[in-house]
Amino acid sequence: MTIIPNQFFGLGDIIFTQTLVRRIADGRPIIWPVLPHFVEGLNRAYPDITFVDWQSMRIEYGRTDQFAFEHEELGDCTVLPLRWADTILKVPYNDCMKAKYLLYGMDFDDWRVDAKWLRDGLKELTLFKSFILHSGVEYDLINCFFGSETNKLSVDMQMSCQTISMATLSGYSLFDWQHVIQHAAAIHTVNTSIIYLLEMLELKAPEIHLYQRPIKGQTFDNIRYLLKRHKYVFHE
């Protein structure tokens, strides 16, 4: 039986639910529909899972239950309604992340267990050297984009040295920014998928400055309880 997570939006959600999906699959194959611009990077990062363009899988993404069906090529499949977990459990939106684990009776604090990705050292160093000529240079890292870079936060950030601004670059995924992230003297980022990488990494930066998305109804409350590894400064 093939496991198909219904969680195609949000790279952060996909990283966060790696442990959950792997435990449910228990060795069975996983086909994970995602937004097309995530496919290449995710297949490199998690090569034991097959990530595909969500539009190529003709399943009922709007269904809010777990359901089984017979796929003409994959055979028996089970779809996991991860993106609907808070709706199913009838919990507040602030609990939308942990609800994905609670739906299956698992501890959401375990999310880091199997979330680590396979690194592409060549891409990381190539990207790093495109910004920094040699190691030892101090720089601050800024990320103002969220929502798959369809939105940008406009805020005055006080920088102490040279800055590197994150952006979508052809041939690179978010995972390829690891070396740049780890060696930044300071990190300033909007609340987006990068926070799940930060929680998995050893960092040079003594603290992380987080800025809230300018979207009505969204606060830090739906992710604050997940951030435990570093010192975070929340800019409401």
C-alpha angles and dihedrals in degrees: 000000000000120000117220117188114211093217110107100143122077124031088215091056090051093052091044094053098047093101093045095051094044092052092049092047092049093193097325118126118275123210109187119193111210139162109291096246090058096053102086097042095046093048089054093045097046106023095171090066124065112227116194138177105276091224090063092062112075099208131131101262090175094063111108097201135073109260141176127220141165114253116204092230106020098043118210112019136180121204117211113211095216096147090057098048097112090048093049093048092041093229127147119273088251087071095049095114101046090041089073089065096036090056088067097037094253132135109254090207086073092067093107094056097087101011096097113115133214108261125227100209095185093054091045094053094042090053092045093051091050087067104026124043095203140002119268095050112130116231140162120227120222129189117181099160128096138161093050089312093299089117132046130200116226109207138137108249119189108226126193100199145354113338136217117200118207119230140154108279125189112257095016134092131200089265090062090065091069097105092046091048096048095051099044115119090215134010125210116178142157115243101275143115094305089076090073090055091048090054090055098048141077106235137201091208111093092213141010122229111214123195124199121242111252092237122125113251096015119116137159090262094091093059107020093090090055096057108087110130103071141027109270127195109204117211104197 
